[in-house]
Structure formats: C-alpha cells, structure tokens
Amino acid sequence: MEEVVRQIFAQFREVSRKKLLESVKTNDAARIQKKVKKIQKDLESKQKELDDLKAETILVIRGVSALDKELLGTLVAEAREALETLEKQLVQAQDEYEEATKTAKRSNYICNELFTWADVYDTANHDERRAILQQFIKEIRVRKDYEISITLNASFNQVEQLKAVSTYDGAEIFEGISERGA
C-alpha cells in the first residue's frame, strides 16, 4: 500500500505543476468567457439596430421615411425579441462562467494539496503520513488472495485530467486507479 502511494506521488512530482494548473483553469472558463464576449457583442449590435429603428420611427411619424408603419413595427418587435433572447443568453453564460471559475478554483486547491502531499510524504513522520493518507485515500479494500483496491478522494475526472497532462510514461498506476473508479 505504501509503495503504491509513493508511486502515485512520484508521478505527481513528475507532472509540471504549472502545466496542470493552466489546463485546469483554462478548460471551460476560457471557452465560456469567449461565449460571453460574443453574446455581449451581439447584444450591442442588436441594441444599435433597435436604436436605429426607433430613430426611423420618428421619420415615419414625420412622413419622411421610405418605410411604412407596419413594416417598421414588425422590425422593432423582432429586434426587441432578439434583444431579450440575447440578454437571457448573457445571464446564463455569465452564470456558467462563474461556475467554471469556482470549479477551477476547487481543482486548483486540490492540485496544490496533492502536490504538497507528494512533496512532503517521503520526509514526513508516521503521524504526518497517516494524516496525508487519510486525506488522500477514501477507502482500501483487501479481497481474497490479497488483491488490494484503493479508492481515492480525488474524482475520476481529476485523475483523468492529471493523466492527460502527465509526461510520465508509466501511467499504469493511474489506469489501475481509473478502472476502479477513483
């Protein structure tokens, strides 16, 4: 059991901390931030269109517009409807961005914890190792023929993300953990 934990922590130390944390932060948050900016740009464009149509309404009232009243009314209604839809999409995208940012912060915290544990595990005394293992491992099952199954407190997605950015060739420990549903 101790050897498996040492191997896992050795793999953590081989992964570039900066590379891992960048991948955690930039995954969803950057994609959603682009979506928010696009919606904001579309919203500004649609607002300008609505303002132009309102200005044209004044020209219709004065009788100097080439557009008729009914067509202009339809265009204004469509522009308002599109504006409302974009405003709802913006609120939803901003909520998604906040959630992605929170998730990235949680992942950042977990990654920092894992790296800290990996750094101090070999030099820690017995009580410190035990405390680290209690935080790192959810449960250990020993089956007949002494087959050991270890369930980590890290989620399957976090282990998969660590595997994805790992430069370590011998990822069999991660694969074994993943198969057991870490």
URSULMO-V239637 format. One record per residue. SS is DSSP state (@ for helix, = for strand, . for the rest). PSI is psi in whole degrees, -180 to 180 (* if undefined). D_LAST is the distance of its C-alpha to the last C-alpha in Angstrom with 1 decimal. Layout:
# URSULMO-V239637
{{SS | PSI | D_LAST} {SS | PSI | D_LAST}}
This chain:
# URSULMO-V239637
{{. | -47 | 15.3} {@ | -38 | 17.2} {@ | -39 | 17.6} {@ | -45 | 13.9} {@ | -42 | 13.5} {@ | -40 | 16.7} {@ | -41 | 15.7} {@ | -47 | 12.6} {@ | -33 | 15.1} {@ | -39 | 17.7} {@ | -38 | 15.9} {@ | -44 | 15.5} {@ | -25 | 19.2} {@ | -20 | 20.1} {. | 138 | 18.8} {. | 117 | 21.6} {@ | -43 | 20.7} {@ | -45 | 23.3} {@ | -43 | 22.1} {@ | -48 | 18.5} {@ | -35 | 19.9} {@ | -41 | 22.5} {@ | -35 | 20.2} {@ | -45 | 18.2} {@ | -40 | 21.7} {@ | -10 | 23.5} {@ | -83 | 21.3} {@ | -39 | 22.3} {@ | -43 | 24.7} {@ | -41 | 27.1} {@ | -43 | 27.2} {@ | -35 | 27.9} {@ | -39 | 30.4} {@ | -40 | 32.3} {@ | -43 | 32.4} {@ | -45 | 33.8} {@ | -39 | 36.4} {@ | -43 | 37.5} {@ | -40 | 37.9} {@ | -42 | 39.9} {@ | -44 | 42.1} {@ | -38 | 42.6} {@ | -44 | 43.4} {@ | -42 | 46.0} {@ | -44 | 47.6} {@ | -35 | 47.8} {@ | -41 | 49.3} {@ | -42 | 51.9} {@ | -44 | 52.7} {@ | -42 | 53.3} {@ | -42 | 55.4} {@ | -40 | 57.5} {@ | -37 | 58.0} {@ | -39 | 59.1} {@ | -37 | 61.6} {@ | -31 | 62.8} {@ | -40 | 63.4} {@ | -39 | 65.9} {@ | -35 | 67.6} {@ | -43 | 67.8} {@ | -39 | 69.3} {@ | -14 | 71.9} {. | 21 | 72.6} {. | 8 | 71.8} {. | 148 | 68.5} {. | -17 | 68.3} {. | 148 | 65.6} {. | 164 | 66.5} {@ | -42 | 65.4} {@ | -44 | 63.3} {@ | -43 | 61.4} {@ | -41 | 60.6} {@ | -41 | 59.5} {@ | -44 | 57.1} {@ | -40 | 55.7} {@ | -44 | 55.2} {@ | -44 | 53.4} {@ | -42 | 51.1} {@ | -41 | 50.4} {@ | -42 | 49.7} {@ | -44 | 47.3} {@ | -37 | 45.4} {@ | -44 | 45.4} {@ | -42 | 43.9} {@ | -45 | 41.2} {@ | -38 | 40.3} {@ | -41 | 40.2} {@ | -43 | 37.7} {@ | -38 | 35.5} {@ | -45 | 35.8} {@ | -44 | 34.7} {@ | -44 | 31.7} {@ | -38 | 30.8} {@ | -38 | 31.3} {@ | -43 | 29.0} {@ | -41 | 26.3} {@ | -43 | 27.0} {@ | -42 | 26.7} {@ | -43 | 23.3} {@ | -37 | 22.0} {@ | -42 | 23.5} {@ | -43 | 21.8} {@ | -42 | 18.4} {@ | -39 | 19.4} {@ | -42 | 20.6} {@ | -45 | 17.4} {@ | -40 | 15.4} {@ | -46 | 18.3} {@ | -46 | 18.1} {@ | -43 | 14.4} {@ | -44 | 15.2} {@ | -41 | 18.3} {@ | -47 | 16.7} {@ | -43 | 14.3} {@ | -39 | 17.5} {@ | -46 | 19.6} {@ | -43 | 17.5} {@ | -39 | 17.5} {@ | -38 | 21.2} {@ | -9 | 22.3} {. | -48 | 20.2} {. | -30 | 22.6} {. | 0 | 25.6} {. | 153 | 24.4} {. | 178 | 26.1} {@ | -47 | 24.6} {@ | -39 | 24.3} {@ | -41 | 22.7} {@ | -43 | 20.1} {@ | -42 | 19.3} {@ | -41 | 19.1} {@ | -46 | 16.7} {@ | -36 | 14.4} {@ | -33 | 14.7} {@ | -34 | 13.6} {@ | -37 | 10.8} {= | 130 | 9.3} {= | -49 | 8.9} {= | 156 | 10.0} {= | 130 | 11.2} {= | 132 | 12.8} {= | 118 | 15.8} {. | 179 | 17.3} {@ | 155 | 20.7} {@ | 20 | 21.7} {@ | 33 | 19.3} {. | 124 | 16.3} {= | 134 | 13.4} {= | 124 | 9.9} {= | 128 | 7.7} {= | 123 | 5.0} {= | 160 | 5.0} {. | -14 | 7.1} {. | 148 | 6.5} {. | 163 | 5.9} {@ | -42 | 5.1} {@ | -39 | 8.8} {@ | -41 | 9.1} {@ | -43 | 7.4} {@ | -39 | 9.7} {@ | -40 | 12.5} {@ | -40 | 12.4} {@ | -39 | 12.7} {@ | -33 | 15.5} {@ | 1 | 17.6} {. | 138 | 17.1} {. | 2 | 20.4} {. | 130 | 19.0} {. | -35 | 20.0} {. | 71 | 17.9} {. | 20 | 14.5} {@ | -28 | 13.7} {@ | -45 | 11.3} {@ | -40 | 9.2} {@ | -40 | 9.9} {@ | -39 | 9.1} {@ | -45 | 5.5} {@ | -41 | 5.5} {@ | -29 | 7.7} {. | -3 | 5.9} {. | 56 | 3.8} {. | * | 0.0}}
